């Protein structure tokens, strides 16, 4: 796989203007411009925005309509059901809505479809079951925007439907009582890329506001800040851009998450081995979210909802241990599937194609999305994996940055039973007999949409630094950009003037260096870069991110290596 380091060349006037208006350093202004943040108001909110700066929920189309319908349900003591998705975003959105209704004394039930038996989105059979249980109002969480037929069925059943979703708007909207999605044409809501849990949170904000106006709260009014731990969890896990409202919600939510006030969060941290006082995007993305996701991938996402809605610490620990066990099973299946996929790719030299489409009856549909991501990282090719199940295959796709996967699959839609997703990730169902034809069609579509340059992995570098510029002041400035994630990547620096005075392999796969010059010296760690150890004396350039390393009570600055040039 070819790689190309691309040094950012930000607009000098934009940098100067930000420095002048916000009274910030050249480095901080440069990093903001590198992230396309040049508007003074946006930059100020990004650096110091608070919950008071969040937009009004009523700017979102249908928000008032949705809240009034829920108020009617409360007044008439109607039966409310939350219909969620089985990923972390859906689980946290569902849990927050259930917890909110519980706090205001309103009973609500929920349904999350089984990944294998039902699949994504609304299902007529589930809606019939909800009606049989007395359901009058269904509020979706992170799903429903494409369920036109199911919305018609709900109406025929006498069930009112409020959709809260954030996925791409289809050509035809479901005929629901209200459709909350910031991407809807005509919506004045300024933040387009909320996660599903974010949309649900703004519904809670709007509903609380209207309940307050009616004098509903006699003794206790919900403090919605306490719900932000789950908003942060779902938003980070769903990999939406951490900009605007998302950046504020996650920044404040991580503070709540770090307090571990929720018994389910405490139990999940315990089984994840998280003992540190501060929980950040890494702990969410690589420790908490995979365990919450494991339920939906391996057995049932209801375990996640149970964990995040219970007040019983013993039950929470029991469920957390169950999710931890399923996560271990998920990791085994993931490793097995990845090894089989790589073996097939290498044996048949499929990496010479413009895309990868692989299928197997032995692959678990709950892990193919993760494995597709791993293959994209390894081969830098748009990738679709298909789990064959009897006559139908369940597919999951991941893309490189240059390709809009949803648009590519749209061009192949004649091969699918159904599909959905967004620019970077998508899912679909396909008849087994059409897999080979789709493989050829997808490869042709990808080739037509991309140029030769697009298949070269480009590593965006913020700026060049000398080792002497890496200090406490730099770390302090970088902390103003926290939290990092999609849309706000962690700054990456390029250093050239150094010598490697010591090199060794640690943990079999990782490279540890001592780098220095006349100005400074630092330990550096390169995860999964051990193959470069024999050439350490030839290193000429490093890409790195500075990080604080604490060991045995001592704190120091360490360089986290991302790539190496000889």
N, C-alpha and C positions, 0 to 999 in steps of 0.2 A: 504494500500500500504506500503510495506516494504522499509525502507531507510537505507542506509549504508554510513557513513562518511569515505572517503578514503583520508588519509593524503599522499600527494605526497612524494616520496623518490627520489629526483633528484640526478644525478651522481655528486659526490663531485669534481671529477677532471674536469668535464665540467664547473662547477661553478668557480673553481679556475682559469681555463684557460680564461674564459670570463672576470673575474675581472682583471686579469693581462694584457690582451691585450686591453681591452676597458677602463680600469681605472674606473670601476664602483663598487658600493657597493656589499656586499655579498647578501643583500636582492634583489637588482635589478637583479643580475646575477642568483639568485635562481628562480626568477619569469620568466626570459627568458628561462631557462632550463626546467622549468615546462611546458612551451609552446612549447617544442621541438625546441627551437631556440638555437642551439649550434655552428653553423657556424659563424665565426667572421664577415665575410662580411654581412651575413644576419642579424646578431644582430645589426651591426653598421647602416645598412640601416633602420632597424626597429625603432631604437631610434632616428636617425637624418637624415633619407633619405629625399631628396627634389625632386621636379619635374624633375630636371636635371638627377636624377638617374633612371628615368623610362626607360624601354627597348625600342629599336627602333621598331616602328610598323611593319617594313619590315621583322622582324624576324617571323612574323605570316604568315603562308602559304597562298598564293593567295593574299596577301595585294597589291603587286605591280600590279598584274593583275586587281584587283578590282579598284584601283585608276586610272589606264589607261583607263578602260572602262567608268568611270565617267568623265574623262577629254574629252573623245570622245563625250560623251553626251553633255557636256558643249560647246564644239567646234561646234557641229552640231545643237545646240539648241533643243535637244531632250527633250521629256517630261519625267520627273523623278517623280516617286512615292515612298514614304516610306510606307512600310507595317509593322505595329507594332503589339505588343501584348497589351492586355488590362490591365495588371497589372502595378504597379508603375515603374518597370524596363523597360517595353516596352514603357510606356508613356514618361518617361524621355529620353530614347534613341531616340524615334521618334521626340520629341520636340527639342533635341539638334541638330539632323541632319537637321530638318527644319530651325531652327534658324541659323545654320551655312551656309546653302545654301542661305538663305535670306541675310546674312551679306556679302557674296561674290557676290551678285547680280544675283543669279541663282534661277529661280522659281522651286519650288518642291511642290507637293501635297502629301496627305497621305490617308491611309485607315487603320482603326483598326477594326477587326472583332467584332461583337456583341457577348458577352459571351453566351447568351442563343440561339440566332438565328443561329449563325455560329459556335461558339466554337473556340478553340485554333488553331493557325497556319494558313497556306495558304489555300485558298479555290478557286476552279476553277471558281465558279460564280463571286467571287470578282475580280479575274484576268481578266475575260471577261469584267466586267464593267470598269476596268482600261484601257483595250485595246480600248473599245468603246470611252473612254474619251481622247484617243490619246496617252496613255502611251507607252513609248518605253523601259524604264528601271525601274525595281522594285528593291529597296534595302530593305531587311527585317531588322527589329530591334527586337532582342530578340525572334526570331522564325524562322522556316523554315528548320531546320536541318533534320527533319524526313519526309519532304514533297516530297517524290520521285515522286509520281504520279502527284502532282500539278506542279512540276518543268517541267515534260514532257509536261503538258498542256500549261504552259507558253511558252515553246519553240515552240509548235505548233501554238500558237497565234501570234508568232513573238515578244514576250516580253523577253528581256534579264533579267536575275535574278542574283542579288548579295545577298548572304545570309550572314547576321551577326547574330551569335547566340552563346550561351555558354552552351547549354544543352548537355547531353550525346550523343556521336557519335553513330548513329545506324549502323547496319551491312552494309547497303547500303546508300551511300551518294546521295543526289539529284544531277542530272546532270545540275548544274547551271554554269553560266559564271565564278563565283568565290564563294568560300565558306570560310568565315572567322570564325574560331572557334579555340581558343587556345588549345583545346583538340584533334585536328586532329593529327593523326600519321604523323610523318615527319615534324611537325611544330617545329621551333627552338625557338619559343616564350617562355620565361622562366616561365611566370605566367599563370598557367593553369586554375585558377578559377576566372576569371573576371566575372562580371555581364554582362548582355546584353548591358547596357549603357556604360560599360567599353570597350567592343569590338567596339561599335559605336564611342567612343571617340578616340580610336587608329586609326580607319579609318579616322577620321577628321584630326588627326595629320599627317598621311601619305599623305592625299590629300593636306593639306596645304603645306607640304614639296615639293611635286611635282609641285604644282601651283607656288610656290616661285621660283623653278628652272627655270620655263618657263617665269618668269617675269610677271606673271599674275597680281600681286598687284602693281598698279601704285601709288595710294595715301594712301590706307588703307589695312593693313594686320590684319586678325582676331587674337585677343589675346585669345588663347584657355583656359587660366586660368579662364576666366570669365564663362566658361561653366561647371566648376567643381562643382558648387552648385548642378546642376542636376545629375552629376555623383555620388556625395555623397548621394543624395536622393535615387537614384535607387539602388545603391550598398548596402546601409544599409537595405533598404526595402526588397531586394531579399535575404538577409541573406547568402551571400557568405563569405568565410573566409577573415577577415581583416588582410591579410598578404601580404608581398611583395608589388606589385604595388597597390593592393587594399588599403592597409594601408596608402600609400602615397597619393593616390587619395582622399580618404575620409578625411584624416587629413587636406589636403589643401582645399578640397571642403567645409568642414564645416566652414572654415574661410570665404570663399566667401558667403556661405549661411547665415552666421551670419550678414553680411553687408546688406542683404535684398535688393540688387540692382535691382533685377528683380521684375517688378510690380506684377506678378502673385504670386511670393513667398511672397511678402509683404502682399498681400490680403489674402493668405492662412494662414499666421501667425496671421493676425488680427482676422479671424473667428475662429482660433484655440486657441485664448487667449494667444498667445506667445508674451510677452512683453520684456522678458529678452534679453540682448544684445548678449549673447552667445548661439548659437544653437548647441546641441550635439546629440549623437545617440538616447537618450531618446526622445527628442522633435521630431526627424525624425520618429522614430519607433512607437511612441504612439500617436502623434498628427498630424503631417503633412502627413505621408504615408497613414494612414487609410482614411483620407479624399480624397486623390488622388485616392486611390483604390476604394472608394465608387462608383464612376462613373461607372467603369467597372463591379462592382458587382451588382449594382441596375439598372442602365439605360444604359449609354454609356460612354466609356473611352475617347471619343472625347472631353468631357468637360475638362478633365485633360490636353489634348494637347492644347486646346484653352487657358486655363489659363496660361500655361507655354510658349506660343508663342506670346501672345498679348503684345502690348505696350500701350494699352488703360487702364488706371487705373480704370475707371468706369466699363468697361467690365470685368476686372479682378475681381473686388469686387463682381459683379453680379454672375459670374461663381463660385467664391469661396463660396458664400452664398448658391448656388445651391448644390455644393459638400458637404457643411456642413450639409445641410438638408438631403441629401441622406445618409450621414454618420450616422445621428441620426436614420434614418429608418433602416440602416444596423445593428446598435446596438440593436434596438428593435427585429428585426428578429433573430439576433444572440442569444440574451438572451432567446427568446421563443424556438428556436431550441435546445439550450443547456439544458434547463429545461426539454423539452420533451425527449431528449436523455437520460439524467440522470435518469429520472423517469422510462424509459423502462429498462435501465441497472440494476437499483436497484430492480425493481419489478421481473424481470426474472433472477436476479443474474448472468447476463452475464459477470460480472467481474471475475467469476470463470474460464472463458475460457482463452485461450492464446492470443486472439485477439478480437477486436470488429468490427463487420460489421453490420451497421444499415441502414435502408432505410425508406423513407416516401414520400408520394405524397405531403405532406404539407410543406416540407422544401425547401427553396429558394436555388438554386444552387450557388448563389453568396456568401453564408455565411457558407456552409458546411465545407470548408477548415479550416476556423478559429475555428469553433466548434470542428472539429476533433483534432486540436492542444490543445484545452482546455481539451478535454477528455483524451488525452495522458498525460497531466500534472496531471490530477486527478487520473487516474487509472494505469498509466505507462504500457499501452498495445498498440501495433500497432493498429491503428484505421482507418477504412474506412467508410465514410458516403456517402449515395447515395440519390440524389434527383430524385424521379420517375417522369418522364414526358411522358405521353401517353405510348408508347411501349418501350421507352428507358430511362435508368437511367443515370444521370450524377454523377460520383463518384469522391471523393477527399480523399486522404489518407495522414496520417502523421505517423511517426514512432518513436520508442525509439532509443537511440544511438546505441544499440547493433545490430539492424537489418537494413540491406540495403533494403529499401522498393522497390526500382526498381528491384532488383534481385528477391525479393519475388513475386512481381506482374508478372515478366517475367515467373515464374513457373506456373502462373495461366492464362497466356495469351489466352488460348483457350476459356475462358469465356467472353472475351472482344471483343467489336467491334474495339476499339483502346485504347491505353494507352501510357503514357509517364511520365517522371519525373526524379528524382534523388534519392540519398540515403535516404533523410529525408522526401521528399514530392513527391506526384504523383497525376495524374488525369487520369480518364478513362471513357469510355462509355460502357454500358452493357445493353443487352436486359433484360427487367423486369423478364422474365421467367427463367433467369439464375442466379438471385441474390442469391437464397438460395444455389444453388450448389457452387457458388463462396464463399459464407460465410463458408461452410464446407471445401472447398479446401484451402482457405487462412489460416484457423485455423490450418490445418494439415501442411501446408508449414512452417508457423511461428514456430510451435512446433518442426519441424525437423531442423530448422536453428538455434534455440537458446537453450542454456543450462538453467537449473533452476536458476543459478546465474544471468543470464541476465535480469530476471524479477524483480530483486531487484534494485531499483533506487539508483545509486551511486552518491554521492555528492563529487566532487573532491575539496579537500581543499589544499591551497598552503602551509601554514605553521601555526604553533602555535605562538601566540604573547601574551605578557602580556599587561595589560592595559597601563602600563608605556611606552610601545614602540609605542603607538598610539599618534602621535604628528604631528606638521606641517612638519617636515622633512620627515615623512612617506608619507604624502599627496603629497609633492613635488616630491618624487621619483616615486610614482604611476602615476603622471601626465606625466612622460616620456613615459609611455606605451599607452597613449591615441592615438586614440579613441578605446574604447572597443566594442566588438561585437563578432559575430561568428568567431571562430579561434583565438580570442584574448579576452577570457572572462575576466571580471573584477575580480581581485584577491580576494580570499576568505580566511578569517583567522579564527582560532580556539582559543578561550580564555577559560580558566578554573578557574583561581584564581580571584574570584570576589564574591561580594554579591549583591543581588537585594535589594535596600533600599526603592524602591517605584515602584508600578505597577498600571497601570490603562488602561481601554479600551477607545480608542478615535475613533470617527467616526463609532461606532458600531462594526467594524470588525478588527480594528487595535490595536496593543499592544504597549504601551509606558512604558519604564522602566527607572529607574535610577540605574546604575551599578557602583560599586566602589571597590577599595581596598586601600592599604596604598600608592600606587603610583599615582593613578588618579581616576577621576570619570567622567562619560559620560552619557548623555541622549542616549537612544536607542529606535529605532522605528521598530516594526515588522509588516509589512503590511499583513493583512489577517491572523494574528496569535493570534487573541483575545481569541481563545479557550484555550490558555495556561495560561490566567490570573489567574485562581484559584490556579495554581501550581507554581506561580512565586517564592515562597520561596524555592522551591525544585530544581530550576535550578542549574545544575552543569557545563554545557558547552554551549557555544553559538558559532554559526557560523555567522560572520558579515563581512561587507564591510564598511570601514571608509568613511565618506562623509562630505562635508562642508555644514552646515546649516546656512542660513542667515535669520534672522527674526527681523523686525523693525530696520534695519540698523546694527544689531549686528551679527557677524559671529562666529561660533563655530564648533568644530568637533563633529559629531554625528555618532553613530553606526547604520548601517542599518542591522537589523537581517534577516538572511536567514533560520535558523533552530535552534531548541532548544533541548537540552537533559536534562532529569531529573536525 
